[in-house]
Amino acid sequence: MTKDLLKSSVIYTILGFLPLSFSLVFTPIYLNYMSELEYGLLNLFMVYAGIISQVISLGVSSIFMYQFWDVYQDKLKLKELISSTLGGILLIQVIIISLLLLLGKPILKLLVANDAFTFAPFFVCTLLFAALMVHYELFLALFRNQSNLKAFSWLAAGSLVLMTIGSLVGVVWLEMQAEGAIYGRIMGYGILIIVFGFYLVKKYGLSLRLTKLKKMILLGFPIFANGLIGSFGYGIDKIMVERILSLEALGIYAFAVVIASTLETLFNALNNALSPTIYKMMKETKKVKDAEINRLVHSIIFVLIIAISILLIVLQPVLNVLIPQNFHEAAQYVPILVVAILWRAFTTIEVMALYKKKKTNYFVYNQITFLTAAVVFGYFLLNQFGLLGIAMAIYIARVIEFIVMKLLVNSVDNLDLDLKRLQLATIIFSIVSFTAAFLYFETNSQIFYTIPFFCAVILCVSLLQKESKEFIKILKYRNQSL
């Protein structure tokens, strides 16, 4: 393992966590200044911003992150790649956003059931914010791959500071509710994207090579299709709740998702911090590197299980102090949503082997599986059990997604990962968390949310003894090669 990998990973994890955790940090303020309907509007905005961000990049920003490692040692080729990527993305965004503005009103009628989500300002702001998201993720990936911690820090922490200022002005001072929150987010990303955009253009230039852009689009198309379907999959539960139930129900459910996203954000930050190292180790094909990959992967899942158990213990006390009573219903759905994230983590880890073999066309099966399962089980369970049903549907969809992708990855290659004990522990932990959720649903007693914590402790000292020792070893010998 590289020297002090833990230290650099922790720094990137924390910095990556800051802007992504903005929704969680600001949720108490939002819920005290917004109704369930207004909070539902804000979340619908975020769902469609995520979907549109995939459309207006066409996979170019995603494929850039992997092409970077093919040219990073050649300064001239790297400069050409960065320059043409910046120019290509701008061209794609201008064309697609112009078309969406022209066709936006009929498209909006197909997507949204509630008339409160209007073309202006909500749909127009969605397009603008989606464009900013594409550049933000591209810049972060570039700085992370270059190990440019200073630029990464300014971008990640700066966006949080500016979004905080903008949201305080829009939501608290001007009392504009969802609209004010949206303007605050646009301000937070917009200012920094403009500043860093000028910096990168000055350093690398801005060019448009149509032949190179065409190749990037073709190579990135499977990732684009996967990302687009994945964005629909990521928000399909919210879309279904809005269309089948109401914006008010979406406000409640979206709050539960925000709580669960604490763990998803933690996983994303850990994965973003460690994936470049894991990807480089995959290319070395040495047995010692296989062992180090296992240690890193085990640590990610191990940390998630512990974090979930702690989250459930503190959940109700935090709600009692910070959150209005009309949103407390969301606590019923959190245990199911958070354990679903463990299966998403397993899937993400397994499909790293597809990058190694350049099988990006397989990624589309990943998101199609999840989206299909979420729609089928979501429609049935949502109508039968309400919001509890949609939470169960998401868990089932994540499990099915993992099984399908595991089979596909094994048909191509695998990373020789030893995950059986962690997967068995996840099954046990899931059963316990489901039980705690149903007991809470029946009794409204928060004592049942301590059960997963004791389950996690027992698993760590029994089934996961090896993984526990590995994690302690990483902490203890973080400055040395393992």
C-alpha positions as a printed Julia matrix, in Angstrom:
482×3 Matrix{Float64}:
   0.0     0.0     0.0
   1.26    3.48   -0.79
   2.68    5.46    2.08
   0.02    6.85    4.39
  -2.8     5.89    2.02
  -5.18    6.03    4.96
  -4.37    9.69    5.66
  -4.9    10.84    2.07
  -8.02    8.69    1.73
  -9.52   10.18    4.88
  -8.84   13.71    3.6
 -10.45   13.01    0.23
 -13.32   11.2     1.94
 -14.06   14.15    4.23
 -13.75   16.68    1.43
 -15.87   14.58   -0.9
 -18.44   14.16    1.86
 -18.87   17.91    2.49
 -20.79   19.1    -0.57
 -22.57   15.78   -1.02
 -23.83   15.92    2.56
 -25.21   19.44    2.1
 -28.81   18.19    1.93
 -28.43   16.39    5.24
 -26.76   19.34    6.98
 -29.44   21.76    5.81
 -32.42   19.44    6.25
 -33.36   20.71    9.74
 -33.49   24.26    8.37
 -35.43   23.21    5.29
 -38.0    21.27    7.28
 -38.58   24.15    9.69
 -39.16   26.6     6.82
 -40.91   24.33    4.3
 -44.13   22.35    4.16
 -44.15   18.73    3.05
 -45.24   19.9    -0.42
 -42.39   22.44   -0.75
 -39.84   19.87    0.41
 -41.29   17.47   -2.13
 -40.77   20.11   -4.85
 -37.13   20.55   -3.87
 -36.5    16.81   -4.05
 -38.25   16.48   -7.39
 -35.93   19.21   -8.67
 -32.89   17.25   -7.48
 -34.15   14.0    -9.04
 -34.6    15.51  -12.49
 -31.38   17.54  -12.23
 -29.53   14.25  -11.75
 -31.25   12.69  -14.76
 -30.68   15.69  -17.03
 -27.02   15.93  -15.98
 -26.49   12.52  -17.56
 -28.21   13.61  -20.78
 -26.16   16.78  -21.22
 -22.78   15.04  -20.85
 -23.41   11.96  -23.05
 -20.86   10.0   -21.0
 -17.93   12.22  -22.01
 -17.14   13.36  -18.47
 -17.33    9.75  -17.21
 -15.05    8.27  -19.86
 -12.56   11.1   -19.26
 -11.87    9.77  -15.76
 -10.59    6.49  -17.22
  -8.84    7.91  -20.28
  -6.89   10.11  -17.88
  -4.88    7.07  -16.68
  -3.9     6.22  -20.27
  -2.16    9.57  -20.83
  -1.39   11.0   -17.38
   2.37   10.49  -17.8
   2.44   12.38  -21.11
   1.93   16.1   -20.43
   1.13   16.98  -24.03
  -1.47   14.24  -24.48
  -2.97   15.0   -21.08
  -3.33   18.68  -21.96
  -4.98   17.75  -25.24
  -7.4    15.38  -23.45
  -8.41   17.96  -20.84
  -8.74   20.77  -23.4
 -10.87   18.75  -25.82
 -13.02   17.36  -22.99
 -13.84   20.85  -21.72
 -14.72   22.05  -25.22
 -16.7    18.95  -26.09
 -18.85   19.06  -22.97
 -19.65   22.75  -23.52
 -20.77   22.05  -27.11
 -22.96   19.12  -26.04
 -24.57   21.17  -23.27
 -25.38   24.15  -25.51
 -27.09   21.93  -28.1
 -29.08   19.74  -25.71
 -30.13   22.49  -23.29
 -31.38   24.59  -26.23
 -33.53   21.67  -27.4
 -34.88   21.03  -23.9
 -35.84   24.68  -23.5
 -37.81   24.5   -26.76
 -39.53   21.21  -25.9
 -39.6    21.62  -22.13
 -43.31   22.25  -21.54
 -44.66   19.09  -23.21
 -41.82   17.04  -21.67
 -42.68   18.42  -18.23
 -46.29   17.31  -18.57
 -45.13   13.76  -19.18
 -42.69   13.71  -16.25
 -44.54   15.46  -13.42
 -48.1    14.89  -12.16
 -48.31   17.97   -9.91
 -48.71   21.4   -11.52
 -46.71   23.02   -8.7
 -43.51   22.0   -10.53
 -43.68   24.7   -13.21
 -41.58   25.29  -16.35
 -40.28   28.56  -14.89
 -38.51   28.71  -12.56
 -38.27   25.01  -11.66
 -37.57   23.3   -15.0
 -35.3    26.09  -16.25
 -33.33   26.0   -12.99
 -33.11   22.22  -13.28
 -31.35   22.56  -16.64
 -28.9    25.14  -15.3
 -28.1    23.17  -12.16
 -27.63   19.95  -14.15
 -25.03   21.69  -16.32
 -23.17   22.88  -13.23
 -23.24   19.37  -11.74
 -21.5    17.92  -14.8
 -18.61   20.39  -14.53
 -18.38   20.01  -10.77
 -17.98   16.23  -10.94
 -15.52   16.54  -13.83
 -13.33   19.05  -11.99
 -13.35   16.98   -8.78
 -12.35   13.84  -10.68
  -9.52   15.67  -12.45
  -8.11   17.14   -9.23
  -8.41   13.82   -7.42
  -6.63   11.9   -10.19
  -3.89   14.55  -10.24
  -3.61   14.33   -6.42
  -4.18   18.1    -6.39
  -5.48   18.23   -2.82
  -5.43   22.03   -2.67
  -7.7    22.54   -5.69
  -9.9    19.62   -4.63
 -10.26   21.19   -1.18
 -11.18   24.64   -2.47
 -13.78   23.24   -4.83
 -15.37   20.8    -2.37
 -15.34   23.02    0.73
 -16.04   26.2    -1.22
 -19.21   24.82   -2.79
 -20.52   23.92    0.66
 -19.8    27.42    2.04
 -21.41   29.19   -0.9
 -24.44   26.9    -0.96
 -24.87   27.51    2.74
 -24.82   31.28    2.27
 -27.16   31.1    -0.72
 -29.63   28.81    1.02
 -29.69   30.89    4.19
 -30.52   33.95    2.11
 -33.11   32.22   -0.08
 -34.83   30.0     2.5
 -34.44   31.79    5.83
 -34.11   35.5     5.0
 -36.25   35.77    1.84
 -38.54   32.87    2.89
 -38.77   31.6    -0.7
 -38.97   27.94    0.47
 -38.09   25.43   -2.32
 -37.35   28.16   -4.85
 -34.92   29.85   -2.46
 -33.14   26.56   -1.77
 -32.73   25.97   -5.49
 -31.24   29.42   -6.08
 -28.85   28.82   -3.17
 -27.6    25.57   -4.72
 -27.12   27.19   -8.12
 -25.13   30.0    -6.48
 -22.93   27.55   -4.56
 -21.91   25.55   -7.61
 -22.07   28.36  -10.16
 -19.52   30.74   -8.69
 -16.89   28.05   -8.19
 -17.5    26.39  -11.56
 -16.93   29.72  -13.29
 -13.73   30.39  -11.3
 -12.25   26.91  -11.75
 -13.44   26.77  -15.36
 -11.41   29.87  -16.21
  -8.43   28.41  -14.3
  -8.51   25.14  -16.26
  -9.06   26.85  -19.61
  -6.11   29.16  -18.93
  -3.9    26.22  -17.96
  -4.95   23.62  -20.54
  -6.81   25.6   -23.18
 -10.25   25.05  -24.7
 -10.44   23.12  -27.95
 -12.98   21.28  -30.04
 -11.8    18.15  -31.82
 -14.91   16.61  -33.34
 -13.18   13.35  -34.26
 -11.88   12.91  -30.71
 -15.25   13.95  -29.27
 -17.01   11.38  -31.43
 -14.67    8.65  -30.18
 -15.24    9.7   -26.56
 -19.02    9.64  -27.05
 -18.9     6.19  -28.66
 -16.58    4.79  -25.99
 -18.55    6.44  -23.23
 -21.98    5.53  -24.6
 -22.37    2.37  -22.47
 -21.43    4.42  -19.39
 -23.82    7.19  -20.5
 -26.67    4.73  -21.01
 -25.84    3.11  -17.69
 -25.7     6.49  -15.95
 -28.96    7.71  -17.48
 -30.83    4.56  -16.55
 -29.11    4.69  -13.18
 -30.31    8.26  -12.61
 -33.85    7.19  -13.35
 -33.3     4.22  -11.05
 -31.87    6.44   -8.33
 -34.95    8.65   -8.4
 -37.62    6.2    -9.55
 -38.91    5.68   -6.01
 -39.45    9.43   -5.61
 -41.0     9.72   -9.07
 -43.43    6.89   -8.28
 -44.36    8.36   -4.89
 -45.12   11.74   -6.51
 -47.19   10.2    -9.31
 -49.05    7.54   -7.28
 -49.41    9.31   -3.91
 -48.66   13.05   -3.64
 -45.97   15.71   -3.29
 -46.66   15.74    0.46
 -45.94   11.99    0.67
 -42.81   12.6    -1.39
 -41.71   15.19    1.17
 -41.92   12.59    3.97
 -40.27    9.82    1.98
 -37.58   12.15    0.62
 -36.59   13.01    4.18
 -36.11    9.3     4.92
 -33.96    9.04    1.8
 -31.89   12.04    2.92
 -31.19   10.33    6.25
 -30.21    7.12    4.46
 -28.08    9.13    2.04
 -25.73    9.85    4.94
 -24.48    6.31    4.47
 -24.64    6.46    0.7
 -22.62    9.67    0.76
 -20.1     8.01    3.08
 -19.79    5.1     0.66
 -19.42    7.42   -2.34
 -16.73    9.39   -0.55
 -14.84    6.25    0.5
 -15.17    4.78   -2.98
 -14.03    8.0    -4.66
 -11.05    8.23   -2.32
  -9.93    4.61   -2.7
 -11.03    3.65   -6.23
  -8.03    5.28   -8.02
  -5.67    3.28   -5.79
  -7.67    0.07   -6.26
  -7.82    0.61  -10.02
  -4.04    1.04  -10.24
  -3.52   -2.09   -8.11
  -5.83   -4.05  -10.41
  -3.47   -3.32  -13.33
  -0.41   -4.64  -11.47
  -1.8    -8.22  -11.23
   0.44   -9.24   -8.35
  -0.73  -11.47   -5.53
   0.34   -8.96   -2.91
  -1.83   -6.37   -4.64
  -4.82   -8.76   -4.56
  -4.4    -8.97   -0.79
  -4.24   -5.18   -0.47
  -7.34   -4.76   -2.66
  -9.18   -7.16   -0.35
  -8.15   -5.18    2.72
  -9.39   -1.92    1.21
 -12.66   -3.43    0.0
 -13.31   -5.18    3.31
 -12.7    -1.92    5.14
 -15.33   -0.1     3.05
 -18.07   -2.64    3.87
 -16.93   -2.94    7.48
 -17.12    0.82    8.01
 -20.59    0.95    6.43
 -22.02   -1.73    8.75
 -20.7     0.05   11.84
 -21.9     3.44   10.56
 -25.42    2.09    9.87
 -25.74    0.67   13.37
 -24.62    3.97   14.94
 -26.96    5.99   12.71
 -29.99    3.99   13.84
 -29.14    4.51   17.51
 -28.93    8.31   17.23
 -31.77    8.67   14.72
 -34.75    9.27   16.99
 -32.99   11.51   19.54
 -31.75   13.73   16.68
 -35.23   13.88   15.15
 -36.72   14.88   18.5
 -34.32   17.79   18.83
 -34.04   19.1    15.27
 -36.99   18.0    13.12
 -40.67   19.08   13.21
 -43.05   16.33   14.34
 -44.85   16.14   10.99
 -41.7    14.69    9.4
 -40.97   12.04   12.09
 -42.85    9.36   10.14
 -39.75    9.12    7.93
 -37.9     7.22   10.7
 -40.0     4.15    9.95
 -38.36    3.64    6.57
 -34.71    4.4     7.36
 -33.5     0.94    8.55
 -34.64   -0.69    5.3
 -33.18    2.02    3.09
 -29.76    2.03    4.78
 -29.15   -1.72    4.59
 -30.03   -1.59    0.88
 -26.93    0.58    0.46
 -24.73   -2.36    1.52
 -25.84   -4.32   -1.56
 -25.19   -1.29   -3.76
 -21.67   -1.19   -2.31
 -21.12   -4.87   -3.13
 -22.29   -4.3    -6.7
 -20.03   -1.26   -7.17
 -17.04   -3.22   -5.9
 -17.71   -6.27   -8.09
 -18.08   -4.29  -11.33
 -14.58   -2.81  -10.96
 -13.46   -5.94  -12.8
 -15.34   -4.69  -15.87
 -13.13   -1.59  -16.0
 -10.09   -3.84  -15.88
 -11.32   -5.78  -18.93
 -12.69   -2.67  -20.72
 -16.19   -4.22  -20.74
 -18.05   -0.93  -20.27
 -20.94   -2.23  -22.4
 -21.9    -4.52  -19.5
 -22.75   -1.57  -17.26
 -26.11   -1.03  -18.9
 -27.31   -4.37  -17.48
 -26.5    -3.08  -14.01
 -28.91   -0.17  -14.07
 -31.56   -1.86  -16.24
 -31.78   -4.61  -13.65
 -32.21   -2.19  -10.76
 -34.64    0.1   -12.59
 -36.82   -2.8   -13.76
 -36.91   -4.42  -10.32
 -37.61   -1.07   -8.61
 -40.52   -0.31  -10.96
 -42.09   -3.78  -10.76
 -41.75   -4.29   -7.0
 -42.2    -0.59   -6.28
 -45.55   -0.34   -8.09
 -46.94   -3.4    -6.33
 -45.56   -2.75   -2.84
 -46.25    1.01   -2.93
 -49.91    0.38   -3.68
 -50.12   -2.35   -1.03
 -48.07   -0.91    1.84
 -47.54    2.77    1.03
 -44.16    4.3     1.78
 -43.0     1.24    3.72
 -43.61   -0.76    0.56
 -41.46    1.45   -1.65
 -38.6     1.18    0.87
 -38.86   -2.63    0.74
 -38.93   -2.5    -3.07
 -35.66   -0.57   -3.14
 -33.99   -3.18   -0.93
 -35.23   -6.05   -3.11
 -34.08   -4.24   -6.25
 -30.57   -3.73   -4.82
 -30.26   -7.44   -3.99
 -31.43   -8.48   -7.47
 -29.04   -5.97   -9.03
 -26.11   -7.47   -7.1
 -26.98  -11.06   -8.04
 -27.32  -10.27  -11.75
 -24.1    -8.25  -11.92
 -22.17  -10.83   -9.92
 -23.12  -13.48  -12.47
 -22.18  -11.2   -15.38
 -18.83  -10.22  -13.83
 -17.96  -13.86  -13.17
 -18.54  -14.64  -16.84
 -15.92  -12.02  -17.77
 -13.41  -11.88  -14.95
 -13.32  -11.22  -11.22
 -11.08   -9.52   -8.7
 -10.63  -12.63   -6.55
 -12.37  -10.89   -3.67
 -13.11  -12.75   -0.46
 -16.56  -11.29    0.36
 -18.59  -14.32    1.44
 -18.39  -13.6     5.18
 -19.29   -9.94    4.63
 -22.23  -10.92    2.44
 -23.48  -13.4     5.02
 -23.09  -10.73    7.7
 -25.1    -8.33    5.49
 -27.94  -10.85    5.19
 -28.05  -11.31    8.97
 -27.76   -7.57    9.57
 -30.56   -6.92    7.04
 -32.92   -9.36    8.75
 -32.26   -7.68   12.09
 -32.76   -4.19   10.62
 -36.01   -5.18    8.9
 -37.25   -6.63   12.19
 -36.33   -3.42   14.02
 -38.19   -1.36   11.4
 -41.38   -3.41   11.66
 -41.28   -3.38   15.48
 -40.83    0.39   15.4
 -43.69    0.66   12.89
 -45.99   -1.22   15.27
 -44.92    0.32   18.59
 -43.25    3.64   17.74
 -40.6     2.74   20.34
 -37.06    3.82   19.5
 -35.55    1.11   21.72
 -35.79   -1.33   18.82
 -33.3     0.73   16.81
 -30.55   -0.3    19.22
 -30.85   -3.94   18.11
 -28.84   -3.52   14.85
 -25.96   -2.0    16.83
 -25.68   -5.05   19.11
 -25.99   -7.27   16.04
 -23.06   -5.42   14.41
 -20.92   -5.81   17.53
 -21.63   -9.55   17.69
 -20.83   -9.95   13.99
 -17.51   -8.09   14.4
 -16.3   -10.41   17.16
 -17.56  -13.61   15.54
 -18.24  -13.9    11.82
 -16.15  -10.84   10.86
 -13.12  -11.43   13.07
 -10.74  -11.48   10.11
 -12.17   -8.28    8.64
 -12.04   -6.58   12.04
  -8.36   -7.46   12.4
  -7.63   -6.22    8.86
  -9.27   -2.9     9.61
  -7.31   -2.51   12.86
  -4.13   -3.41   10.97
  -4.8    -0.71    8.36
  -5.26    1.83   11.14
  -2.19    0.67   13.03
   0.23    0.4    10.1
  -1.18    3.16    7.9
   2.29    4.67    7.24
   3.85    1.37    6.17
   3.43   -1.04    3.3
   1.0    -3.8     4.24
